[in-house]
């Protein structure tokens, strides 16, 4: 029974005349366009922060060749 209900809910927002493609009103399209831009910005910021953190880790861990235990 749950499968039939899920199928009915699926088709409730799909247009059968459009080969099952979703139909969205203008406000949803505007929302998705706004969210897409925001997600792109968030992705670019995340990548920049990740690269900055990686550089900091490299400097902290391996930036120096000094070894206190090696006798010269």
N, CA, C and O of each residue as an XYZ file, in Angstrom:
288
protein
N       0.823     -1.201      0.000
C       0.000      0.000      0.000
C       0.863      1.259      0.000
O       0.540      2.244     -0.664
N       1.958      1.217      0.747
C       2.824      2.400      0.809
C       3.412      2.714     -0.559
O       3.586      3.882     -0.908
N       3.720      1.674     -1.341
C       4.277      1.891     -2.668
C       3.318      2.630     -3.575
O       3.734      3.501     -4.339
N       2.029      2.294     -3.501
C       1.034      2.977     -4.324
C       0.882      4.431     -3.893
O       0.745      5.319     -4.734
N       0.907      4.672     -2.589
C       0.789      6.046     -2.100
C       1.991      6.874     -2.532
O       1.841      8.030     -2.926
N       3.176      6.291     -2.459
C       4.372      7.010     -2.890
C       4.282      7.333     -4.370
O       4.652      8.427     -4.794
N       3.786      6.376     -5.166
C       3.656      6.595     -6.596
C       2.655      7.712     -6.884
O       2.881      8.532     -7.773
N       1.548      7.748     -6.134
C       0.565      8.813     -6.318
C       1.152     10.162     -5.941
O       0.907     11.160     -6.620
N       1.925     10.199     -4.864
C       2.565     11.453     -4.470
C       3.586     11.890     -5.509
O       3.747     13.081     -5.776
N       4.276     10.912     -6.094
C       5.263     11.217     -7.124
C       4.590     11.894     -8.309
O       5.077     12.904     -8.815
N       3.473     11.337     -8.746
C       2.798     11.881     -9.919
C       1.991     13.122     -9.591
O       1.559     13.826    -10.504
N       1.773     13.412     -8.317
C       1.009     14.605     -7.958
C       1.745     15.873     -8.379
O       1.106     16.883     -8.675
N       3.060     15.838     -8.411
C       3.805     17.041     -8.791
C       4.515     16.896    -10.131
O       5.275     17.778    -10.531
N       4.267     15.775    -10.834
C       4.836     15.578    -12.162
C       3.746     15.779    -13.212
O       2.578     15.489    -12.953
N       4.108     16.260    -14.366
C       3.162     16.466    -15.449
C       3.275     15.297    -16.417
O       4.322     15.098    -17.034
N       2.220     14.534    -16.551
C       2.253     13.361    -17.435
C       2.384     13.770    -18.896
O       2.926     13.009    -19.698
N       1.911     14.930    -19.250
C       1.988     15.384    -20.640
C       3.407     15.827    -21.009
O       3.736     15.927    -22.190
N       4.229     16.085    -20.025
C       5.619     16.499    -20.255
C       6.585     15.346    -20.034
O       7.723     15.572    -19.623
N       6.164     14.131    -20.293
C       6.999     12.934    -20.128
C       7.523     12.798    -18.707
O       8.645     12.335    -18.502
N       6.731     13.193    -17.733
C       7.124     13.023    -16.336
C       8.125     14.034    -15.829
O       8.665     13.871    -14.735
N       8.384     15.077    -16.599
C       9.314     16.109    -16.142
C       8.630     16.956    -15.071
O       7.424     17.189    -15.154
N       9.372     17.417    -14.074
C       8.751     18.218    -13.019
C       8.324     19.587    -13.544
O       8.965     20.164    -14.423
N       7.242     20.083    -12.989
C       6.766     21.432    -13.313
C       6.925     22.291    -12.068
O       6.491     21.907    -10.982
N       7.533     23.425    -12.224
C       7.726     24.332    -11.104
C       7.153     25.692    -11.474
O       7.280     26.144    -12.612
N       6.528     26.331    -10.512
C       5.998     27.671    -10.749
C       7.161     28.665    -10.781
O       8.301     28.320    -10.466
N       6.852     29.893    -11.163
C       7.895     30.917    -11.310
C       8.625     31.185     -9.995
O       9.832     31.427     -9.996
N       7.900     31.142     -8.870
C       8.566     31.424     -7.589
C       9.579     30.340     -7.239
O      10.640     30.646     -6.695
N       9.273     29.078     -7.541
C      10.250     28.014     -7.305
C      11.465     28.195     -8.204
O      12.599     28.013     -7.760
N      11.236     28.550     -9.461
C      12.357     28.760    -10.379
C      13.261     29.888     -9.879
O      14.486     29.783     -9.950
N      12.656     30.966     -9.375
C      13.450     32.068     -8.826
C      14.222     31.612     -7.595
O      15.387     31.969     -7.422
N      13.576     30.826     -6.743
C      14.231     30.314     -5.543
C      15.425     29.442     -5.911
O      16.506     29.597     -5.343
N      15.232     28.518     -6.865
C      16.323     27.632     -7.268
C      17.473     28.419     -7.885
O      18.638     28.091     -7.658
N      17.159     29.452     -8.664
C      18.214     30.279     -9.251
C      19.006     30.983     -8.152
O      20.232     31.065     -8.230
N      18.326     31.488     -7.138
C      18.998     32.158     -6.018
C      19.857     31.173     -5.232
O      21.006     31.470     -4.904
N      19.307     30.016     -4.936
C      20.027     29.008     -4.155
C      21.256     28.527     -4.920
O      22.306     28.300     -4.319
N      21.138     28.370     -6.237
C      22.263     27.909     -7.046
C      23.443     28.869     -6.912
O      24.583     28.439     -6.738
N      23.167     30.159     -6.992
C      24.230     31.160     -6.862
C      24.848     31.095     -5.467
O      26.070     31.136     -5.326
N      24.014     30.995     -4.448
C      24.515     30.938     -3.072
C      25.350     29.681     -2.838
O      26.385     29.739     -2.175
N      24.906     28.546     -3.380
C      25.669     27.304     -3.208
C      27.008     27.376     -3.923
O      28.000     26.837     -3.433
N      27.050     28.033     -5.074
C      28.328     28.209     -5.761
C      29.287     29.040     -4.908
O      30.466     28.707     -4.795
N      28.784     30.117     -4.313
C      29.626     30.954     -3.449
C      30.124     30.159     -2.247
O      31.297     30.237     -1.884
N      29.230     29.398     -1.638
C      29.628     28.588     -0.491
C      30.694     27.575     -0.889
O      31.641     27.345     -0.137
N      30.550     26.973     -2.051
C      31.529     26.004     -2.525
C      32.893     26.633     -2.754
O      33.917     26.066     -2.374
N      32.906     27.810     -3.379
C      34.184     28.503     -3.605
C      34.841     28.876     -2.278
O      36.051     28.721     -2.119
N      34.048     29.366     -1.329
C      34.598     29.715     -0.011
C      35.144     28.492      0.703
O      36.206     28.555      1.324
N      34.427     27.381      0.619
C      34.860     26.148      1.276
C      36.179     25.665      0.686
O      37.077     25.256      1.422
N      36.300     25.710     -0.637
C      37.542     25.278     -1.290
C      38.695     26.190     -0.885
O      39.794     25.710     -0.608
N      38.454     27.506     -0.847
C      39.508     28.448     -0.451
C      39.946     28.204      0.989
O      41.141     28.218      1.282
N      38.994     27.981      1.889
C      39.337     27.709      3.286
C      40.101     26.397      3.413
O      41.053     26.302      4.188
N      39.689     25.397      2.659
C      40.370     24.104      2.711
C      41.817     24.235      2.237
O      42.722     23.659      2.841
N      42.037     24.987      1.166
C      43.397     25.182      0.666
C      44.232     25.968      1.668
O      45.405     25.658      1.876
N      43.637     26.983      2.292
C      44.359     27.777      3.288
C      44.736     26.921      4.490
O      45.854     27.020      4.996
N      43.815     26.087      4.946
C      44.109     25.208      6.077
C      45.197     24.204      5.718
O      46.046     23.883      6.549
N      45.173     23.708      4.486
C      46.191     22.755      4.057
C      47.572     23.420      4.036
O      48.562     22.816      4.446
N      47.631     24.658      3.560
C      48.905     25.385      3.557
C      49.412     25.607      4.977
O      50.605     25.457      5.241
N      48.509     25.964      5.897
C      48.901     26.161      7.290
C      49.427     24.871      7.899
O      50.407     24.888      8.644
N      48.780     23.751      7.586
C      49.232     22.457      8.112
C      50.620     22.120      7.582
O      51.461     21.612      8.324
N      50.867     22.399      6.303
C      52.178     22.114      5.721
C      53.258     22.959      6.390
O      54.350     22.464      6.668
N      52.962     24.215      6.647
C      53.933     25.099      7.295
C      54.196     24.634      8.717
O      55.347     24.610      9.153
N      53.154     24.264      9.446
C      53.310     23.846     10.835
C      54.032     22.510     10.943
O      54.842     22.323     11.850
N      53.756     21.584     10.041
C      54.315     20.233     10.166
C      55.649     20.069      9.459
O      56.572     19.458      9.999
N      55.752     20.607      8.265
C      56.965     20.321      7.511
C      57.644     21.536      6.948
O      58.447     21.420      6.022
N      57.350     22.681      7.472
C      57.938     23.897      6.932
C      59.401     24.054      7.274
O      60.111     24.799      6.600
N      59.866     23.380      8.290
C      61.235     23.528      8.759
C      61.971     22.210      8.567
O      61.390     21.136      8.721
N      63.258     22.300      8.227
C      64.066     21.088      8.085
C      64.916     20.849      9.323
O      65.758     19.950      9.334
N      64.705     21.637     10.353
C      65.478     21.512     11.584
C      65.105     20.225     12.309
O      63.927     19.919     12.493
N      66.117     19.484     12.714
C      65.883     18.275     13.496
C      66.772     18.364     14.728
O      67.997     18.346     14.605
N      66.187     18.457     15.887
C      66.929     18.658     17.132
C      67.747     17.439     17.524
O      68.668     17.557     18.332
N      67.438     16.278     16.979
C      68.111     15.053     17.400
C      69.285     14.672     16.509
O      69.966     13.685     16.786
N      69.538     15.425     15.454
C      70.647     15.118     14.561
C      71.873     15.885     15.039
O      71.819     17.099     15.235
N      73.007     15.150     15.230
C      74.254     15.794     15.644
C      75.024     16.188     14.394
O      75.178     15.397     13.464
N      75.499     17.416     14.389
C      76.305     17.896     13.264
C      77.758     17.821     13.575
O      78.588     18.184     12.742
